[in-house]
Amino acid sequence: RALKPRTSQHDMGTILNILESAQKPVIVAGDGGWDDTACADLQIFAENNNIPVACAFRRQDTFPNTHQNYIGDLEMGTSAALLKRMKEAD
């Protein structure tokens, strides 16, 4: 059985400090190992911190595509608007 990574309280504090100073944060959700709990946690985190979420290539099911924080998929046909937003993200 594979171990699932978890964010320590210290790391979470660091992440929140960085986000506090960010002007245009974006979460890119992807990679493997996402279960229903992790997807739900991501949704809550994005909502509570008002952060837009883009899904990585072939990971469209990581975040609900109808959610208000969802901004699109990063794929071969990514829109120019999403690419611009990603370049401007901090």
PDB file of N, CA, C and O in Angstrom:
ATOM      1  N   ARG A   1       0.840  -1.185   0.000  1.00  0.00           N
ATOM      2  CA  ARG A   1       0.000   0.000   0.000  1.00  0.00           C
ATOM      3  C   ARG A   1       0.877   1.238   0.000  1.00  0.00           C
ATOM      4  O   ARG A   1       1.785   1.368   0.821  1.00  0.00           O
ATOM      5  N   ALA A   2       0.605   2.133  -0.911  1.00  0.00           N
ATOM      6  CA  ALA A   2       1.401   3.346  -1.033  1.00  0.00           C
ATOM      7  C   ALA A   2       0.992   4.374   0.016  1.00  0.00           C
ATOM      8  O   ALA A   2      -0.188   4.510   0.343  1.00  0.00           O
ATOM      9  N   LEU A   3       1.969   5.086   0.533  1.00  0.00           N
ATOM     10  CA  LEU A   3       1.693   6.164   1.475  1.00  0.00           C
ATOM     11  C   LEU A   3       1.266   7.410   0.712  1.00  0.00           C
ATOM     12  O   LEU A   3       1.815   7.728  -0.343  1.00  0.00           O
ATOM     13  N   LYS A   4       0.293   8.098   1.254  1.00  0.00           N
ATOM     14  CA  LYS A   4      -0.176   9.333   0.635  1.00  0.00           C
ATOM     15  C   LYS A   4       0.484  10.512   1.340  1.00  0.00           C
ATOM     16  O   LYS A   4       0.510  10.562   2.570  1.00  0.00           O
ATOM     17  N   PRO A   5       1.016  11.454   0.577  1.00  0.00           N
ATOM     18  CA  PRO A   5       1.655  12.611   1.209  1.00  0.00           C
ATOM     19  C   PRO A   5       0.637  13.471   1.945  1.00  0.00           C
ATOM     20  O   PRO A   5      -0.512  13.599   1.523  1.00  0.00           O
ATOM     21  N   ARG A   6       1.067  14.039   3.020  1.00  0.00           N
ATOM     22  CA  ARG A   6       0.236  14.956   3.804  1.00  0.00           C
ATOM     23  C   ARG A   6       1.042  16.219   4.066  1.00  0.00           C
ATOM     24  O   ARG A   6       2.267  16.169   4.177  1.00  0.00           O
ATOM     25  N   THR A   7       0.368  17.326   4.160  1.00  0.00           N
ATOM     26  CA  THR A   7       1.016  18.590   4.448  1.00  0.00           C
ATOM     27  C   THR A   7       1.100  18.766   5.951  1.00  0.00           C
ATOM     28  O   THR A   7       0.096  18.641   6.652  1.00  0.00           O
ATOM     29  N   SER A   8       2.291  19.054   6.447  1.00  0.00           N
ATOM     30  CA  SER A   8       2.472  19.277   7.884  1.00  0.00           C
ATOM     31  C   SER A   8       1.861  20.627   8.266  1.00  0.00           C
ATOM     32  O   SER A   8       1.623  21.477   7.407  1.00  0.00           O
ATOM     33  N   GLN A   9       1.615  20.809   9.543  1.00  0.00           N
ATOM     34  CA  GLN A   9       1.079  22.090  10.028  1.00  0.00           C
ATOM     35  C   GLN A   9       2.052  23.221   9.718  1.00  0.00           C
ATOM     36  O   GLN A   9       1.634  24.318   9.349  1.00  0.00           O
ATOM     37  N   HIS A  10       3.347  22.957   9.867  1.00  0.00           N
ATOM     38  CA  HIS A  10       4.362  23.970   9.564  1.00  0.00           C
ATOM     39  C   HIS A  10       4.305  24.364   8.092  1.00  0.00           C
ATOM     40  O   HIS A  10       4.300  25.549   7.757  1.00  0.00           O
ATOM     41  N   ASP A  11       4.262  23.355   7.212  1.00  0.00           N
ATOM     42  CA  ASP A  11       4.199  23.640   5.773  1.00  0.00           C
ATOM     43  C   ASP A  11       2.918  24.383   5.413  1.00  0.00           C
ATOM     44  O   ASP A  11       2.933  25.276   4.565  1.00  0.00           O
ATOM     45  N   MET A  12       1.815  24.018   6.052  1.00  0.00           N
ATOM     46  CA  MET A  12       0.554  24.689   5.768  1.00  0.00           C
ATOM     47  C   MET A  12       0.628  26.154   6.185  1.00  0.00           C
ATOM     48  O   MET A  12       0.093  27.018   5.491  1.00  0.00           O
ATOM     49  N   GLY A  13       1.279  26.446   7.303  1.00  0.00           N
ATOM     50  CA  GLY A  13       1.468  27.832   7.725  1.00  0.00           C
ATOM     51  C   GLY A  13       2.294  28.611   6.713  1.00  0.00           C
ATOM     52  O   GLY A  13       1.992  29.767   6.416  1.00  0.00           O
ATOM     53  N   THR A  14       3.333  27.979   6.185  1.00  0.00           N
ATOM     54  CA  THR A  14       4.170  28.607   5.171  1.00  0.00           C
ATOM     55  C   THR A  14       3.363  28.888   3.912  1.00  0.00           C
ATOM     56  O   THR A  14       3.463  29.972   3.338  1.00  0.00           O
ATOM     57  N   ILE A  15       2.568  27.923   3.483  1.00  0.00           N
ATOM     58  CA  ILE A  15       1.726  28.088   2.292  1.00  0.00           C
ATOM     59  C   ILE A  15       0.760  29.252   2.484  1.00  0.00           C
ATOM     60  O   ILE A  15       0.611  30.088   1.592  1.00  0.00           O
ATOM     61  N   LEU A  16       0.111  29.311   3.631  1.00  0.00           N
ATOM     62  CA  LEU A  16      -0.855  30.384   3.888  1.00  0.00           C
ATOM     63  C   LEU A  16      -0.175  31.750   3.938  1.00  0.00           C
ATOM     64  O   LEU A  16      -0.751  32.741   3.491  1.00  0.00           O
ATOM     65  N   ASN A  17       1.045  31.814   4.476  1.00  0.00           N
ATOM     66  CA  ASN A  17       1.788  33.081   4.485  1.00  0.00           C
ATOM     67  C   ASN A  17       2.109  33.533   3.076  1.00  0.00           C
ATOM     68  O   ASN A  17       1.995  34.719   2.765  1.00  0.00           O
ATOM     69  N   ILE A  18       2.512  32.605   2.214  1.00  0.00           N
ATOM     70  CA  ILE A  18       2.804  32.944   0.826  1.00  0.00           C
ATOM     71  C   ILE A  18       1.540  33.414   0.119  1.00  0.00           C
ATOM     72  O   ILE A  18       1.563  34.403  -0.613  1.00  0.00           O
ATOM     73  N   LEU A  19       0.445  32.707   0.337  1.00  0.00           N
ATOM     74  CA  LEU A  19      -0.817  33.077  -0.310  1.00  0.00           C
ATOM     75  C   LEU A  19      -1.319  34.443   0.144  1.00  0.00           C
ATOM     76  O   LEU A  19      -1.946  35.170  -0.626  1.00  0.00           O
ATOM     77  N   GLU A  20      -1.042  34.782   1.382  1.00  0.00           N
ATOM     78  CA  GLU A  20      -1.485  36.064   1.915  1.00  0.00           C
ATOM     79  C   GLU A  20      -0.892  37.232   1.137  1.00  0.00           C
ATOM     80  O   GLU A  20      -1.538  38.268   0.980  1.00  0.00           O
ATOM     81  N   SER A  21       0.315  37.070   0.657  1.00  0.00           N
ATOM     82  CA  SER A  21       0.958  38.154  -0.088  1.00  0.00           C
ATOM     83  C   SER A  21       0.766  38.042  -1.597  1.00  0.00           C
ATOM     84  O   SER A  21       1.156  38.946  -2.336  1.00  0.00           O
ATOM     85  N   ALA A  22       0.178  36.960  -2.057  1.00  0.00           N
ATOM     86  CA  ALA A  22      -0.020  36.756  -3.498  1.00  0.00           C
ATOM     87  C   ALA A  22      -1.127  37.668  -4.017  1.00  0.00           C
ATOM     88  O   ALA A  22      -2.150  37.863  -3.360  1.00  0.00           O
ATOM     89  N   GLN A  23      -0.908  38.214  -5.190  1.00  0.00           N
ATOM     90  CA  GLN A  23      -1.907  39.058  -5.835  1.00  0.00           C
ATOM     91  C   GLN A  23      -2.813  38.248  -6.767  1.00  0.00           C
ATOM     92  O   GLN A  23      -4.010  38.513  -6.875  1.00  0.00           O
ATOM     93  N   LYS A  24      -2.214  37.247  -7.441  1.00  0.00           N
ATOM     94  CA  LYS A  24      -2.953  36.437  -8.410  1.00  0.00           C
ATOM     95  C   LYS A  24      -2.589  34.957  -8.267  1.00  0.00           C
ATOM     96  O   LYS A  24      -1.984  34.373  -9.166  1.00  0.00           O
ATOM     97  N   PRO A  25      -2.957  34.356  -7.136  1.00  0.00           N
ATOM     98  CA  PRO A  25      -2.612  32.941  -6.953  1.00  0.00           C
ATOM     99  C   PRO A  25      -3.476  32.034  -7.832  1.00  0.00           C
ATOM    100  O   PRO A  25      -4.614  32.371  -8.158  1.00  0.00           O
ATOM    101  N   VAL A  26      -2.931  30.900  -8.204  1.00  0.00           N
ATOM    102  CA  VAL A  26      -3.657  29.868  -8.942  1.00  0.00           C
ATOM    103  C   VAL A  26      -3.159  28.512  -8.444  1.00  0.00           C
ATOM    104  O   VAL A  26      -1.959  28.317  -8.255  1.00  0.00           O
ATOM    105  N   ILE A  27      -4.068  27.596  -8.237  1.00  0.00           N
ATOM    106  CA  ILE A  27      -3.711  26.225  -7.902  1.00  0.00           C
ATOM    107  C   ILE A  27      -3.767  25.408  -9.185  1.00  0.00           C
ATOM    108  O   ILE A  27      -4.750  25.480  -9.923  1.00  0.00           O
ATOM    109  N   VAL A  28      -2.723  24.634  -9.455  1.00  0.00           N
ATOM    110  CA  VAL A  28      -2.744  23.686 -10.564  1.00  0.00           C
ATOM    111  C   VAL A  28      -2.887  22.303  -9.932  1.00  0.00           C
ATOM    112  O   VAL A  28      -1.980  21.815  -9.258  1.00  0.00           O
ATOM    113  N   ALA A  29      -4.039  21.687 -10.161  1.00  0.00           N
ATOM    114  CA  ALA A  29      -4.341  20.382  -9.574  1.00  0.00           C
ATOM    115  C   ALA A  29      -4.011  19.282 -10.564  1.00  0.00           C
ATOM    116  O   ALA A  29      -4.464  19.301 -11.709  1.00  0.00           O
ATOM    117  N   GLY A  30      -3.223  18.331 -10.112  1.00  0.00           N
ATOM    118  CA  GLY A  30      -2.878  17.245 -11.011  1.00  0.00           C
ATOM    119  C   GLY A  30      -2.009  16.209 -10.359  1.00  0.00           C
ATOM    120  O   GLY A  30      -1.965  16.092  -9.134  1.00  0.00           O
ATOM    121  N   ASP A  31      -1.322  15.461 -11.180  1.00  0.00           N
ATOM    122  CA  ASP A  31      -0.503  14.331 -10.775  1.00  0.00           C
ATOM    123  C   ASP A  31      -1.420  13.201 -10.312  1.00  0.00           C
ATOM    124  O   ASP A  31      -2.640  13.365 -10.324  1.00  0.00           O
ATOM    125  N   GLY A  32      -0.889  12.111  -9.922  1.00  0.00           N
ATOM    126  CA  GLY A  32      -1.691  10.954  -9.558  1.00  0.00           C
ATOM    127  C   GLY A  32      -1.986  10.898  -8.071  1.00  0.00           C
ATOM    128  O   GLY A  32      -1.521  11.740  -7.303  1.00  0.00           O
ATOM    129  N   GLY A  33      -2.756   9.910  -7.674  1.00  0.00           N
ATOM    130  CA  GLY A  33      -3.010   9.642  -6.274  1.00  0.00           C
ATOM    131  C   GLY A  33      -4.152  10.411  -5.636  1.00  0.00           C
ATOM    132  O   GLY A  33      -4.306  10.372  -4.415  1.00  0.00           O
ATOM    133  N   TRP A  34      -4.951  11.104  -6.422  1.00  0.00           N
ATOM    134  CA  TRP A  34      -6.061  11.851  -5.853  1.00  0.00           C
ATOM    135  C   TRP A  34      -7.227  10.917  -5.569  1.00  0.00           C
ATOM    136  O   TRP A  34      -7.700  10.211  -6.460  1.00  0.00           O
ATOM    137  N   ASP A  35      -7.688  10.917  -4.322  1.00  0.00           N
ATOM    138  CA  ASP A  35      -8.892  10.166  -3.997  1.00  0.00           C
ATOM    139  C   ASP A  35     -10.009  11.174  -3.710  1.00  0.00           C
ATOM    140  O   ASP A  35      -9.785  12.384  -3.759  1.00  0.00           O
ATOM    141  N   ASP A  36     -11.195  10.677  -3.414  1.00  0.00           N
ATOM    142  CA  ASP A  36     -12.344  11.572  -3.188  1.00  0.00           C
ATOM    143  C   ASP A  36     -12.099  12.554  -2.044  1.00  0.00           C
ATOM    144  O   ASP A  36     -12.503  13.714  -2.120  1.00  0.00           O
ATOM    145  N   THR A  37     -11.437  12.088  -0.986  1.00  0.00           N
ATOM    146  CA  THR A  37     -11.165  12.946   0.167  1.00  0.00           C
ATOM    147  C   THR A  37     -10.216  14.076  -0.209  1.00  0.00           C
ATOM    148  O   THR A  37     -10.442  15.229   0.158  1.00  0.00           O
ATOM    149  N   ALA A  38      -9.157  13.747  -0.940  1.00  0.00           N
ATOM    150  CA  ALA A  38      -8.194  14.771  -1.362  1.00  0.00           C
ATOM    151  C   ALA A  38      -8.856  15.797  -2.279  1.00  0.00           C
ATOM    152  O   ALA A  38      -8.595  16.994  -2.156  1.00  0.00           O
ATOM    153  N   CYS A  39      -9.700  15.344  -3.187  1.00  0.00           N
ATOM    154  CA  CYS A  39     -10.412  16.268  -4.087  1.00  0.00           C
ATOM    155  C   CYS A  39     -11.346  17.176  -3.299  1.00  0.00           C
ATOM    156  O   CYS A  39     -11.439  18.369  -3.585  1.00  0.00           O
ATOM    157  N   ALA A  40     -12.034  16.625  -2.315  1.00  0.00           N
ATOM    158  CA  ALA A  40     -12.935  17.431  -1.478  1.00  0.00           C
ATOM    159  C   ALA A  40     -12.140  18.441  -0.652  1.00  0.00           C
ATOM    160  O   ALA A  40     -12.559  19.589  -0.506  1.00  0.00           O
ATOM    161  N   ASP A  41     -10.993  18.018  -0.109  1.00  0.00           N
ATOM    162  CA  ASP A  41     -10.135  18.928   0.660  1.00  0.00           C
ATOM    163  C   ASP A  41      -9.637  20.079  -0.218  1.00  0.00           C
ATOM    164  O   ASP A  41      -9.606  21.231   0.217  1.00  0.00           O
ATOM    165  N   LEU A  42      -9.255  19.763  -1.439  1.00  0.00           N
ATOM    166  CA  LEU A  42      -8.806  20.805  -2.370  1.00  0.00           C
ATOM    167  C   LEU A  42      -9.926  21.805  -2.630  1.00  0.00           C
ATOM    168  O   LEU A  42      -9.696  23.015  -2.635  1.00  0.00           O
ATOM    169  N   GLN A  43     -11.119  21.305  -2.842  1.00  0.00           N
ATOM    170  CA  GLN A  43     -12.264  22.176  -3.108  1.00  0.00           C
ATOM    171  C   GLN A  43     -12.506  23.116  -1.926  1.00  0.00           C
ATOM    172  O   GLN A  43     -12.722  24.313  -2.117  1.00  0.00           O
ATOM    173  N   ILE A  44     -12.470  22.583  -0.726  1.00  0.00           N
ATOM    174  CA  ILE A  44     -12.682  23.398   0.483  1.00  0.00           C
ATOM    175  C   ILE A  44     -11.572  24.443   0.619  1.00  0.00           C
ATOM    176  O   ILE A  44     -11.840  25.604   0.927  1.00  0.00           O
ATOM    177  N   PHE A  45     -10.325  24.024   0.387  1.00  0.00           N
ATOM    178  CA  PHE A  45      -9.192  24.945   0.487  1.00  0.00           C
ATOM    179  C   PHE A  45      -9.324  26.076  -0.532  1.00  0.00           C
ATOM    180  O   PHE A  45      -9.124  27.243  -0.195  1.00  0.00           O
ATOM    181  N   ALA A  46      -9.659  25.735  -1.765  1.00  0.00           N
ATOM    182  CA  ALA A  46      -9.815  26.745  -2.812  1.00  0.00           C
ATOM    183  C   ALA A  46     -10.952  27.712  -2.469  1.00  0.00           C
ATOM    184  O   ALA A  46     -10.818  28.922  -2.656  1.00  0.00           O
ATOM    185  N   GLU A  47     -12.060  27.182  -1.973  1.00  0.00           N
ATOM    186  CA  GLU A  47     -13.197  28.028  -1.595  1.00  0.00           C
ATOM    187  C   GLU A  47     -12.836  28.942  -0.436  1.00  0.00           C
ATOM    188  O   GLU A  47     -13.076  30.148  -0.496  1.00  0.00           O
ATOM    189  N   ASN A  48     -12.256  28.372   0.625  1.00  0.00           N
ATOM    190  CA  ASN A  48     -11.946  29.152   1.828  1.00  0.00           C
ATOM    191  C   ASN A  48     -10.921  30.248   1.572  1.00  0.00           C
ATOM    192  O   ASN A  48     -10.917  31.270   2.258  1.00  0.00           O
ATOM    193  N   ASN A  49     -10.063  30.042   0.596  1.00  0.00           N
ATOM    194  CA  ASN A  49      -9.015  31.007   0.299  1.00  0.00           C
ATOM    195  C   ASN A  49      -9.254  31.767  -1.005  1.00  0.00           C
ATOM    196  O   ASN A  49      -8.419  32.562  -1.435  1.00  0.00           O
ATOM    197  N   ASN A  50     -10.401  31.511  -1.622  1.00  0.00           N
ATOM    198  CA  ASN A  50     -10.794  32.171  -2.872  1.00  0.00           C
ATOM    199  C   ASN A  50      -9.681  32.105  -3.927  1.00  0.00           C
ATOM    200  O   ASN A  50      -9.257  33.123  -4.475  1.00  0.00           O
ATOM    201  N   ILE A  51      -9.226  30.882  -4.191  1.00  0.00           N
ATOM    202  CA  ILE A  51      -8.146  30.669  -5.150  1.00  0.00           C
ATOM    203  C   ILE A  51      -8.695  29.937  -6.367  1.00  0.00           C
ATOM    204  O   ILE A  51      -9.360  28.911  -6.222  1.00  0.00           O
ATOM    205  N   PRO A  52      -8.424  30.452  -7.567  1.00  0.00           N
ATOM    206  CA  PRO A  52      -8.833  29.750  -8.782  1.00  0.00           C
ATOM    207  C   PRO A  52      -8.032  28.460  -8.947  1.00  0.00           C
ATOM    208  O   PRO A  52      -6.881  28.367  -8.521  1.00  0.00           O
ATOM    209  N   VAL A  53      -8.667  27.466  -9.577  1.00  0.00           N
ATOM    210  CA  VAL A  53      -8.040  26.154  -9.769  1.00  0.00           C
ATOM    211  C   VAL A  53      -8.071  25.775 -11.247  1.00  0.00           C
ATOM    212  O   VAL A  53      -9.115  25.826 -11.897  1.00  0.00           O
ATOM    213  N   ALA A  54      -6.908  25.395 -11.759  1.00  0.00           N
ATOM    214  CA  ALA A  54      -6.793  24.835 -13.110  1.00  0.00           C
ATOM    215  C   ALA A  54      -6.388  23.373 -12.951  1.00  0.00           C
ATOM    216  O   ALA A  54      -5.619  23.030 -12.053  1.00  0.00           O
ATOM    217  N   CYS A  55      -6.896  22.533 -13.808  1.00  0.00           N
ATOM    218  CA  CYS A  55      -6.547  21.111 -13.760  1.00  0.00           C
ATOM    219  C   CYS A  55      -5.430  20.819 -14.757  1.00  0.00           C
ATOM    220  O   CYS A  55      -5.435  21.311 -15.885  1.00  0.00           O
ATOM    221  N   ALA A  56      -4.483  20.014 -14.317  1.00  0.00           N
ATOM    222  CA  ALA A  56      -3.366  19.633 -15.171  1.00  0.00           C
ATOM    223  C   ALA A  56      -3.834  18.687 -16.273  1.00  0.00           C
ATOM    224  O   ALA A  56      -4.942  18.152 -16.222  1.00  0.00           O
ATOM    225  N   PHE A  57      -2.986  18.495 -17.252  1.00  0.00           N
ATOM    226  CA  PHE A  57      -3.273  17.628 -18.393  1.00  0.00           C
ATOM    227  C   PHE A  57      -3.722  16.247 -17.924  1.00  0.00           C
ATOM    228  O   PHE A  57      -3.050  15.602 -17.118  1.00  0.00           O
ATOM    229  N   ARG A  58      -4.851  15.812 -18.433  1.00  0.00           N
ATOM    230  CA  ARG A  58      -5.463  14.517 -18.132  1.00  0.00           C
ATOM    231  C   ARG A  58      -5.837  14.343 -16.656  1.00  0.00           C
ATOM    232  O   ARG A  58      -5.915  13.217 -16.165  1.00  0.00           O
ATOM    233  N   ARG A  59      -6.062  15.421 -15.970  1.00  0.00           N
ATOM    234  CA  ARG A  59      -6.489  15.373 -14.564  1.00  0.00           C
ATOM    235  C   ARG A  59      -7.755  16.201 -14.353  1.00  0.00           C
ATOM    236  O   ARG A  59      -7.943  16.797 -13.293  1.00  0.00           O
ATOM    237  N   GLN A  60      -8.624  16.234 -15.369  1.00  0.00           N
ATOM    238  CA  GLN A  60      -9.824  17.059 -15.324  1.00  0.00           C
ATOM    239  C   GLN A  60     -10.778  16.663 -14.200  1.00  0.00           C
ATOM    240  O   GLN A  60     -11.619  17.469 -13.801  1.00  0.00           O
ATOM    241  N   ASP A  61     -10.667  15.449 -13.685  1.00  0.00           N
ATOM    242  CA  ASP A  61     -11.585  15.004 -12.637  1.00  0.00           C
ATOM    243  C   ASP A  61     -11.082  15.344 -11.229  1.00  0.00           C
ATOM    244  O   ASP A  61     -11.710  14.956 -10.244  1.00  0.00           O
ATOM    245  N   THR A  62      -9.973  16.054 -11.122  1.00  0.00           N
ATOM    246  CA  THR A  62      -9.421  16.420  -9.820  1.00  0.00           C
ATOM    247  C   THR A  62     -10.243  17.513  -9.146  1.00  0.00           C
ATOM    248  O   THR A  62     -10.310  17.577  -7.919  1.00  0.00           O
ATOM    249  N   PHE A  63     -10.867  18.370  -9.944  1.00  0.00           N
ATOM    250  CA  PHE A  63     -11.643  19.485  -9.414  1.00  0.00           C
ATOM    251  C   PHE A  63     -12.902  19.624 -10.260  1.00  0.00           C
ATOM    252  O   PHE A  63     -12.829  19.502 -11.483  1.00  0.00           O
ATOM    253  N   PRO A  64     -14.070  19.880  -9.637  1.00  0.00           N
ATOM    254  CA  PRO A  64     -15.320  19.961 -10.401  1.00  0.00           C
ATOM    255  C   PRO A  64     -15.272  21.069 -11.462  1.00  0.00           C
ATOM    256  O   PRO A  64     -15.025  22.235 -11.153  1.00  0.00           O
ATOM    257  N   ASN A  65     -15.508  20.686 -12.681  1.00  0.00           N
ATOM    258  CA  ASN A  65     -15.438  21.632 -13.805  1.00  0.00           C
ATOM    259  C   ASN A  65     -16.575  22.644 -13.809  1.00  0.00           C
ATOM    260  O   ASN A  65     -16.554  23.582 -14.605  1.00  0.00           O
ATOM    261  N   THR A  66     -17.564  22.477 -12.942  1.00  0.00           N
ATOM    262  CA  THR A  66     -18.673  23.427 -12.837  1.00  0.00           C
ATOM    263  C   THR A  66     -18.536  24.327 -11.606  1.00  0.00           C
ATOM    264  O   THR A  66     -19.400  25.166 -11.353  1.00  0.00           O
ATOM    265  N   HIS A  67     -17.475  24.156 -10.857  1.00  0.00           N
ATOM    266  CA  HIS A  67     -17.264  24.917  -9.627  1.00  0.00           C
ATOM    267  C   HIS A  67     -16.887  26.370  -9.941  1.00  0.00           C
ATOM    268  O   HIS A  67     -16.231  26.640 -10.947  1.00  0.00           O
ATOM    269  N   GLN A  68     -17.297  27.282  -9.095  1.00  0.00           N
ATOM    270  CA  GLN A  68     -17.017  28.706  -9.316  1.00  0.00           C
ATOM    271  C   GLN A  68     -15.524  29.033  -9.316  1.00  0.00           C
ATOM    272  O   GLN A  68     -15.127  30.032  -9.916  1.00  0.00           O
ATOM    273  N   ASN A  69     -14.690  28.232  -8.667  1.00  0.00           N
ATOM    274  CA  ASN A  69     -13.248  28.485  -8.627  1.00  0.00           C
ATOM    275  C   ASN A  69     -12.502  27.832  -9.792  1.00  0.00           C
ATOM    276  O   ASN A  69     -11.313  28.086  -9.983  1.00  0.00           O
ATOM    277  N   TYR A  70     -13.179  27.007 -10.558  1.00  0.00           N
ATOM    278  CA  TYR A  70     -12.549  26.319 -11.692  1.00  0.00           C
ATOM    279  C   TYR A  70     -12.313  27.305 -12.830  1.00  0.00           C
ATOM    280  O   TYR A  70     -13.216  28.046 -13.219  1.00  0.00           O
ATOM    281  N   ILE A  71     -11.064  27.306 -13.371  1.00  0.00           N
ATOM    282  CA  ILE A  71     -10.757  28.235 -14.460  1.00  0.00           C
ATOM    283  C   ILE A  71     -10.346  27.535 -15.749  1.00  0.00           C
ATOM    284  O   ILE A  71     -10.103  28.204 -16.753  1.00  0.00           O
ATOM    285  N   GLY A  72     -10.261  26.215 -15.748  1.00  0.00           N
ATOM    286  CA  GLY A  72      -9.972  25.504 -16.986  1.00  0.00           C
ATOM    287  C   GLY A  72      -8.938  24.410 -16.848  1.00  0.00           C
ATOM    288  O   GLY A  72      -8.385  24.171 -15.775  1.00  0.00           O
ATOM    289  N   ASP A  73      -8.695  23.753 -17.973  1.00  0.00           N
ATOM    290  CA  ASP A  73      -7.728  22.655 -18.049  1.00  0.00           C
ATOM    291  C   ASP A  73      -6.481  23.113 -18.772  1.00  0.00           C
ATOM    292  O   ASP A  73      -6.549  23.825 -19.774  1.00  0.00           O
ATOM    293  N   LEU A  74      -5.350  22.698 -18.257  1.00  0.00           N
ATOM    294  CA  LEU A  74      -4.081  22.952 -18.931  1.00  0.00           C
ATOM    295  C   LEU A  74      -3.804  21.742 -19.810  1.00  0.00           C
ATOM    296  O   LEU A  74      -3.418  20.677 -19.327  1.00  0.00           O
ATOM    297  N   GLU A  75      -4.003  21.923 -21.082  1.00  0.00           N
ATOM    298  CA  GLU A  75      -3.884  20.821 -22.040  1.00  0.00           C
ATOM    299  C   GLU A  75      -3.272  21.343 -23.326  1.00  0.00           C
ATOM    300  O   GLU A  75      -2.867  22.503 -23.400  1.00  0.00           O
ATOM    301  N   MET A  76      -3.206  20.506 -24.322  1.00  0.00           N
ATOM    302  CA  MET A  76      -2.611  20.937 -25.587  1.00  0.00           C
ATOM    303  C   MET A  76      -3.376  22.090 -26.217  1.00  0.00           C
ATOM    304  O   MET A  76      -2.776  22.926 -26.894  1.00  0.00           O
ATOM    305  N   GLY A  77      -4.680  22.153 -26.012  1.00  0.00           N
ATOM    306  CA  GLY A  77      -5.501  23.206 -26.599  1.00  0.00           C
ATOM    307  C   GLY A  77      -5.919  24.262 -25.591  1.00  0.00           C
ATOM    308  O   GLY A  77      -7.012  24.817 -25.702  1.00  0.00           O
ATOM    309  N   THR A  78      -5.081  24.549 -24.620  1.00  0.00           N
ATOM    310  CA  THR A  78      -5.420  25.519 -23.590  1.00  0.00           C
ATOM    311  C   THR A  78      -5.694  26.880 -24.219  1.00  0.00           C
ATOM    312  O   THR A  78      -4.977  27.324 -25.115  1.00  0.00           O
ATOM    313  N   SER A  79      -6.735  27.526 -23.736  1.00  0.00           N
ATOM    314  CA  SER A  79      -7.115  28.831 -24.286  1.00  0.00           C
ATOM    315  C   SER A  79      -6.038  29.875 -24.005  1.00  0.00           C
ATOM    316  O   SER A  79      -5.288  29.771 -23.035  1.00  0.00           O
ATOM    317  N   ALA A  80      -5.980  30.873 -24.866  1.00  0.00           N
ATOM    318  CA  ALA A  80      -5.017  31.966 -24.698  1.00  0.00           C
ATOM    319  C   ALA A  80      -5.274  32.712 -23.390  1.00  0.00           C
ATOM    320  O   ALA A  80      -4.335  33.152 -22.728  1.00  0.00           O
ATOM    321  N   ALA A  81      -6.540  32.851 -23.024  1.00  0.00           N
ATOM    322  CA  ALA A  81      -6.889  33.563 -21.792  1.00  0.00           C
ATOM    323  C   ALA A  81      -6.355  32.819 -20.563  1.00  0.00           C
ATOM    324  O   ALA A  81      -5.837  33.446 -19.639  1.00  0.00           O
ATOM    325  N   LEU A  82      -6.478  31.488 -20.547  1.00  0.00           N
ATOM    326  CA  LEU A  82      -5.972  30.717 -19.414  1.00  0.00           C
ATOM    327  C   LEU A  82      -4.448  30.752 -19.381  1.00  0.00           C
ATOM    328  O   LEU A  82      -3.859  30.869 -18.306  1.00  0.00           O
ATOM    329  N   LEU A  83      -3.811  30.652 -20.522  1.00  0.00           N
ATOM    330  CA  LEU A  83      -2.346  30.732 -20.559  1.00  0.00           C
ATOM    331  C   LEU A  83      -1.865  32.084 -20.028  1.00  0.00           C
ATOM    332  O   LEU A  83      -0.882  32.151 -19.290  1.00  0.00           O
ATOM    333  N   LYS A  84      -2.554  33.148 -20.403  1.00  0.00           N
ATOM    334  CA  LYS A  84      -2.199  34.483 -19.911  1.00  0.00           C
ATOM    335  C   LYS A  84      -2.358  34.548 -18.400  1.00  0.00           C
ATOM    336  O   LYS A  84      -1.501  35.080 -17.694  1.00  0.00           O
ATOM    337  N   ARG A  85      -3.451  34.007 -17.922  1.00  0.00           N
ATOM    338  CA  ARG A  85      -3.701  34.009 -16.467  1.00  0.00           C
ATOM    339  C   ARG A  85      -2.622  33.235 -15.731  1.00  0.00           C
ATOM    340  O   ARG A  85      -2.177  33.657 -14.664  1.00  0.00           O
ATOM    341  N   MET A  86      -2.198  32.111 -16.285  1.00  0.00           N
ATOM    342  CA  MET A  86      -1.146  31.305 -15.659  1.00  0.00           C
ATOM    343  C   MET A  86       0.181  32.063 -15.652  1.00  0.00           C
ATOM    344  O   MET A  86       0.919  31.994 -14.669  1.00  0.00           O
ATOM    345  N   LYS A  87       0.492  32.771 -16.710  1.00  0.00           N
ATOM    346  CA  LYS A  87       1.743  33.528 -16.769  1.00  0.00           C
ATOM    347  C   LYS A  87       1.741  34.672 -15.769  1.00  0.00           C
ATOM    348  O   LYS A  87       2.796  35.057 -15.267  1.00  0.00           O
ATOM    349  N   GLU A  88       0.574  35.215 -15.475  1.00  0.00           N
ATOM    350  CA  GLU A  88       0.452  36.333 -14.541  1.00  0.00           C
ATOM    351  C   GLU A  88       0.332  35.873 -13.087  1.00  0.00           C
ATOM    352  O   GLU A  88       0.422  36.696 -12.176  1.00  0.00           O
ATOM    353  N   ALA A  89       0.135  34.594 -12.860  1.00  0.00           N
ATOM    354  CA  ALA A  89      -0.050  34.069 -11.508  1.00  0.00           C
ATOM    355  C   ALA A  89       1.229  34.215 -10.698  1.00  0.00           C
ATOM    356  O   ALA A  89       2.342  34.139 -11.217  1.00  0.00           O
ATOM    357  N   ASP A  90       1.022  34.425  -9.416  1.00  0.00           N
ATOM    358  CA  ASP A  90       2.161  34.489  -8.516  1.00  0.00           C
ATOM    359  C   ASP A  90       1.976  33.530  -7.370  1.00  0.00           C
ATOM    360  O   ASP A  90       2.839  33.438  -6.497  1.00  0.00           O
TER     361      ASP A  90
END
